């Protein structure tokens, strides 16, 4: 195993168990280390610090996945990581009412760059880095042996792969995959389109926020903006909403939303589906039509260079929502932009409410769910924010 020495002044973050080691933190780098190569990190005196895989000669050089000097990196290593991650989910998430969750959350489950989502008896994986891509064969074998899924599908099509100079990779890797998968979440059923859906098919990270919505929905007229396949709509109807309007720019997503309403035997006559850009819909919606608005848009900030532009986007949609909500209305608003902190999100919401001439109180705030757990030093992995706001 190649040994890399960490500069004395940069040892702290590694000792603090941050999973990223930048190239500038290393004394030197040998030429031509293939991505994925296991490396050992030491301090200047030669004392062992951590193990990881080499990823790149620029920016993040090493991604850490072990603090055991003697741990061998092979298929058994991945089996052990998967078993540990699965034990946490089985303990706190999986039950007779919920069979789908994030199984591997990249750095936070000590497998940097790897995402694995479990949908009932099927798995969807995403490889975000060139280093983890090099271990895909071992990972697929370990997943198959450990979880015995009916199928494993790859959906490695995120924008982060371009940074890693990787092509998109999508397709079946193991077993079979139906056109639609029926999953269970908190006792509800949802149809998931793995192949054509956004991300890995369903927004599993909003499970607890959807559940939180139920208590606010009774007797309300609800707008579910950026509704996708109707997750929040199903929960709102189950909570006794008088009417739910689901707005999304994807006609296919709205068709699945309709099917999800039927699948849960909810009152379809209380639903309206609008195929339109939610931003445009908000600008033209009449005041006081909705008592409760849910905004769960895609990430408006894809990278740091577009942060200001993204902030304006968030301000605009939330200002529009505040303007049309009546006094005592509720806004459940989300951001999944990793480059926007919770404090920044709160500040821009305050600005939006002020411009709409509304006072706003935070009823509840949420970040990631238990299956999207995070390790303490890895603040870069934080991305999801959701505030329930009363006006």
Secondary structure, 3 states (H helix, E strand, C coil): CEEEEECHHHHHHHHCCCCEEEHHHECCCCCCCCCCCEEEEECCCCCEEEEEEECCCCCEEEEEEECCCCCCCCHHHHHHHHHHHHHHHHHHCCECCECEEEEEEHHHHCCCCEEEEEECCEEEEEECCHHHHCCHHHHHHHHHHHHCCCEEEEEECCCHHHHCCCCCEEEEEEECCCCCEEEEECCEEEEECCCCCCCCCCCHHHHHHHHHHHHHCCCCEEEEECCCCCHHHHHHHHCCCCEEEEEECCHHHHHHHHHHHHHCCCCHHHEEEEECCHHHHHHHCCCCCCCEEEECCCCCCCCHHHHHHHHHHHHHHHHHHHHHCCCCCEEEEEECCCCCCHHHHHHHHHHHHHHCCCCCEEEEEECCCHHHCCCCCCHHHCCCEEEEEEC
